[in-house]
Amino acid sequence: MQILNQTRNTTVAENAVMADTAFSRLKGLLGRSEIGSREALVITQCRSIHMFFMKFAIDVIFADRHDRAVGLVSRIKPFCMSPYFFRASYAVELPEGAIASSRTQKGDQLVFVKG
């Protein structure tokens, strides 16, 4: 599935995968050595992430239940924790630099396109 930034008319990710089970949400990107340049992992029911035992930095967009960006964390490094975003409903984990390249800002509208 694709993730588009409707506000900026940009592509956030070409190939997004949902982590919507207890196990997939817990595992996240652990065990991977990288995330592809156009990939994303969407973690449901998520207001904060940790990077314990991760091997690489990522960007994270936190969005509310209306798919609006309510928090942005660029280049979060291994063994760090993100801030807690009270209004967030889910997190989109992306390759480092994806927030800048998609020009995503707080308040932007995200759209998910299946197919």
BELQUI-V818375 format. One record per pair of residues at least 24 apart in sequence whose ideal C-beta (glycine too) atoms are under 6 Angstrom apart, sorted by the first residue. I is the first residue (numbers start at 0). GAP is how many residues later the second one is. Records with the same first field share a line. If there is no record, write none. Layout:
BEGIN
I: GAP / GAP
END
This chain:
BEGIN
0: 111 / 113
1: 111
2: 37 / 107 / 109
3: 107
4: 97 / 99 / 103
5: 103 / 105
6: 101 / 102
7: 95
9: 92 / 93
11: 90
12: 25 / 27
13: 24
14: 24
15: 24 / 26
16: 24
17: 24
18: 24
19: 24
34: 60
36: 58
39: 52 / 54
40: 52
41: 48 / 50
42: 48
43: 46
45: 44 / 45
46: 37 / 38 / 41
47: 34 / 36
48: 33 / 42
49: 31
50: 25 / 27 / 28 / 29
51: 27
53: 24
56: 39
57: 35 / 38
58: 35 / 37 / 39 / 40
59: 31 / 33
60: 31
61: 26 / 29
62: 27 / 47
63: 25
64: 24
66: 43
67: 41
68: 35 / 37 / 39
71: 27
73: 25
END
